[in-house]
Amino acid sequence: MTLLAVGHGTRDPAGVAVIRALLERLRALRPGLTVAESYAEITEPSLEDALAALPTGSGPVVAVPLMLGRGYHTLVDIPGRVGPYATVARPLGPHPLLAGALTDRLGRDRHADAVVLGAAGTSDPQGIADAASAARLLGRRLRRPVAYGLAAGAGPDLAEVVRDLRARGARRVAVASYLLAPGHFHDRLLAAGADAVAPPLGVHDALARVVLRRYDEALTAASAAERTRDRRTASRAG
């Protein structure tokens, strides 16, 4: 069986290094599972090249988007590109395990006057809703309100959210970086005017476990759908 990890893609070598280290962690946690690397854009190997390079007869393939919410890549691009050759898992977030990882990355800054979840951003309303859900999960973990802001896209602008919190009296504002790896979007978070910006999620065991859970969920759903089709075929034949 194969887990085909699909990263967004980045021109930042540090971002690619983090993704590759995460995939090594997956291999260590799930020995015997083939974990292949691919990207939706910019970085090689492309999704198509990685899919074509898989050995013939390697078994079911599940493409897991290494992305934290719904959007064009997870809903349209990746499913359209893999076609019938792979099952596509849900994006990684929102998930309670990721809230725990965000808390770890915040460190002492979890006690700042205000904490904001900073996400990459999307123009898809479902993706914006996912960022809001992730902020609520982090708020439950921290037992305090957590706002959210986006580095790009149609949702609340992170810099404006930070300014609004200061206007309401927050002297120290910390951003929980709801990103997998360093790169363009993390640079945008750093430029939003907060007093502290946590590192991206990176190679965190909680993140690795979420990737494997999304893989397992998709594989189970695909197996159930196949059994249903087999029963219908047998019923028609009978």
N, C-alpha and C positions, 0 to 999 in steps of 0.2 A: 504494500500500500504506500501511497505517496502523498505527502503534504507539500503542495506547491505554494510557497510563500510569495505573495505579490506585494512588494513594497511600492510606495508612490514613486520613488526615484528622486535623486538629488545630485547637484554638482559638487556638493561638499564631501570630500573623502572621509571626513570624520563621521558623517551620517551613514555612509555605506559601511564603514567599519563596525558601527554599532549594530546595523542590521545583520551583518555576517556573524558577529559575536552572539546575537540573539538566536540565530539559527543553530549555531554550535551548541547553545544551551538546550535547545529543543532536542537535538540529537542525543545529548547526554541524558535528558529526562525520559526519552522514549527510544531506547535502543531497538534497532530492528526496523524502525520507521524511516523510510526514505524522505529526507527533507531537501527540497530543491529550491533554489533562489531565482527570483525573477522580479521585474519591475514594470510598472504600468507606463512609465515614460522616463526619458533622460538617461537613466542608468542601464547598463547591460548586465546580464542578458535580459532581453525583452521577454514578455510573457509568452509570445509565440515561439521564440527560439528555445526557451526552457522547456516548454511543453513538447516540442518536436524532439528534443534531446533525450527525453525519458525513454528507457528501454521498452521495446515492444513486449507486451504481456506483463508489464510491471504491476498490474492490478488497478483497483480504483484510485482515481486521482481526485483530491480535494484541493481546490484553490482557496487559500485563506488570505483575504486582503489584510495586509499589515497597516490598517487604517482604523481610526478611532471612532468613526461615525459614518452615517449614510451620506451619499453624494453621488456625483456622476460616475466616478470610477467603480464604486461598489455596486451601484444599482444598474448601470447601463454598460459601461465600458468593459469591465472584466467579464461579466456573463456573456456579452456579445462576442468577445474574442476567444473564449475557451469553447463556446458552442457545446456540442454533445460530448466533448472529450474529457470534461471534468465537472464535478459538482462545485458550486461556489458557496463558501461559508459566509456567515454574517460578518460584518465588521467587528472589530474587537470590543468597541465600547458602545454604550456605557456598560460598566460592570463593577460590582462592589469590590472585586479584587484590585481593580485599577485605582479605586479611591484609596485603598491601603498603600499602594505603591506611591501615589501622589503625596500622601502624608509623609512617607519615608523621605521622599525627595525634598520636601519642604524643610525638614529638620526643625530647627528652633524657630524658623520663620512662620511655622503654623500658629505661633502666638502673636503675630503682628496684629495691629489694630484692625486691619481688614485683609482678607484673603480673597483673591480673584482667580478663577480658573481661566487660563489663557489657552484658547484653542486656535488651530490653524484657520478655520473658517471655511464657509461654503455658501453658495447661493441657494442651496436646496433647503426648503423649510424643514425637511426631516433631519437633515444634518444639524441645523440650528437647534432643533428640539433635542437631539442627542447631546449636544454640548450643554444645554440647560439641565438635562437629566444627570449628566456627569457632575455638574456643579452641585446638584442636590445630594447626590451620593457622597461627595466629598464633605458637604456640610453636615450630613449625618455622622460621618466618621469623626469630624472635628467638633461636633456638637455646637455649631455656630453657623450663622448665615454665610454662604459663599456665593458671591456674584460670579458672572461669567462674561467674558469679552472675547472677541475674535480678532485675529491679526489681519484678516481680509474677509471679503464676502459681504453678505447682506445683513448679518446679525449685528448685535451691539459691538461697536468699535472699542477695542481694549483700552486704548489711550483715553477715550472719553469716559469709560467706566472708572478708570483710575482717578481722573480729575474729579468726577462726581463724588467718589468716596472721600477724597481730600476735602471737598467743599462741605461734606457732611461731618467733618471733624476727625477723620482718620489721619493720624500723624505718620504712621508707617504702614505702607501697603505692600503686600507680598503677592506675587503671581505664582500659582502652581502651573507648571508647564505641561499642558495636556498634549504632548507631542512624543513621538517615539525616539527621535534622534535630533542632533543639532543640524542646522541648515538655515535656509532662508526664513522659515517661519519663526524659528527660535530667535533669530536676529531681530525680527519684528517685535517679538515679546520684550526683548531687552531694550528696545527703543521706545516702549510705551510709557515710560516715566515712573514706573514703580520703584520702590526702594530696594526690593530684592526680587529676583526671578530664579526659581528653582531650576535645576537641571532637568532635561527631558527624562522620560521614563527609563529609556535605555535598557540595559541588560538586567532586568529585575525579575526575580523568580515568579512574582505574581503575574507579570506580563507574559512570561513564557507559559504559565499554566493557562492563562486565558486563550492564548493561541491554540494550545492543545485541546481545550474545551470546545472551541469553535470548530476545530477539525472533527472531533468526536460527534458533536451535534449534527454536522452536515453529513457525516458518513452514516449515522444512524437513520437520519431522515431519508437519505438516498436508498438505503437498504429496505426501509419500510415501503417506500414508493415502488421499488422493484418487486417486492413480495405482492403488493396489491395488484400490479400489472400481471404478474404470473397467475394469480387467482382468477382474475377476469379472463385471461386467455384460456385457462383451463375450464372455466365455466362455459365459455362460448364453444369450446371444442366438445365439451360433454353434452 
